[in-house]
């Protein structure tokens, strides 16, 4: 098992700027740290081998360490909230939609001092509404409703505590009656003890624990929670609205949070007169439809009153908040590139991995004139890395072995992730309650984004995917002594076209799948002004994502309507909460990848890869430079990712989706495995011949095209392409074709 | 249940195909057999833990309740990943048919 792990406070740092690393040491009390350059992170003996040279720096040395823990789970906290025990009587009312009733204790609302067991907690326990009171002397009492809730069903929940008359009342009322189901109820009884005065914050969807964490998280949606002074008529309380509240209740509002307000923020707006706004921690899902969604409107901005819910999860996580253990001021003269902090706490053995690499990139200086820019930039697809961060399909999703065509591989990092689900998962996974994970943050250890990580999802052979697979390209660039900068997706999102305007060539990684609107616009603007793009992967420009305006390092996706999806967004929840943009496939937003790179996603299969066969357009004089010195009919029938250059995910030409008329199809892959399957957005009715062994549409197209602005685009259409670059000492036809193209693209002569 | 049930007589032909190529392009018949064998309605999942990259593997099992710990098999330690694939195939074939088959190439499974 992994004994040391951590994360950087940023994935991209400019020369002269600081970067910090947050580290958890699971064994022992000290570790060694140093900076390495990442040239090749693949230790497959069939390849060129690891290449992670030490870069001496001021941080070289030994450091004390301790084990740190992650406090996952989202909740609302209202810091300045009056002690509820200061009221002679108070009432709580909310709409709830529980999604994981199997959990034994889930707080809906709490003002609870865990040290003295004082205050009030309204919870769900084994599906029942539970009231817990503490008097502060250590005595607690618990009362509950006899009826149980059902999952994914809306209820009005009410609780009143009448300290003056020493009675309480609990109520739950199902919004829909089901035959044979008794899930509404109301109970009034004597208060079992005197509720103590807890001068602590008010929490929703979680409660303070004795160890200082927030636990007992509620899984599900909460809508329109409100506290009122006094004990209103029960029917009036149940029927309460908050925007606006009924006149009879308005004067009694202590706080009433309208979750439809500030959807793109972490603020929960109290519409009551005291403005006791809450802060949402660990990014519960917003832009969620409420109890009254009727299907008429699908956009939360259009009908906010129908989007008054927040979906909380016990396994939401934004920022682990670990303190910085190592801080490094990146030297002004630092070379742009891929780097990692290498940590080591002993000898790695078969049952203990005692080292880790925490990757980051040094970008070029922010001031464009600070340094001469090379002609080439590698656009590190950090949004795609983030989308797959701690991807746990091999743990949580049934049937993955069938998809992979081989046993699921676990490395030490995967075992750690299995044992520590609180690190939380990727945009491909589901929460414990089965709902899709739509936010992914880099402010946590991301164990599958590192040199030396071998992925269960990578193709047979090296089994690399995303970050580490991209080191095949970095190794190839180093071998051929290509000078380049590294920029990241997040840089492109923030800086836009100005970041890339001076590069002649941009190289993608093997799987640049996720793009925000500013990223898409910047890349297109650059291409329209003569840029030369080498798309060295597959399934690129596929999903639209959103960044948060206020929180760094987190992205959002909505798995809407179409495409390869490991979960589906609920109908009515297709719009990003961060931006309000319609989410899902770029293809469904009028921007298929074909408009950017000439080709688009057509098939995926994770077992073995295949090869390309040269096509007639390879002899077109426009493409002669690409095949200089390459006369082979078969291209890439070798590789470290699945044994061929065409594999994992494939793209092909499709004029109907925007592939331009002048595009040259230089080669196409063939002879794919039956597990290389046509993607579902490519058919509207199920057919028996979806596999690559039977379906003529399953292929990668190797393409070239010029742009009207004198630029050009070279697209490989395969995630496995870069895995063939290192074979035979980097001397092979995939490497030669790529190098021929890069050298011509670096040449200042315009195309066309 | 609606999914395919292994017929040891008619499906035995695919055992040899799997022995030769545990990972790779498979015939439709072997695909059908593998899809059936790999389906475990209990929710448990056999996985292959890599102790040392490209050198040593051991079989482990994820319990149906993923909150419970992984169960590692101390032995055998495989030095060839394909041998682990064959071992799991052998177990699943036995579970599905009651038949014991010997798929090992004989040299790579450790003690």
Interface residues (C-beta under 8 A of the other chain):
Chain A: X43 X44 X45 X350 X351 X394 X395 X396 X398 X399 X401 X402 X405 X406 X407 X408 X409 X410 X411 X415 X418 X419 X421 X452 X454 X460 X607 X608 X673 X674 X675 X693
Chain B: X22 X23 X24 X25 X26 X28 X31 X34 X35 X38 X39 X43 X45 X46 X47 X48 X49 X50 X51 X52 X53 X54 X56 X60 X62 X66 X67 X69 X70 X84 X85 X88
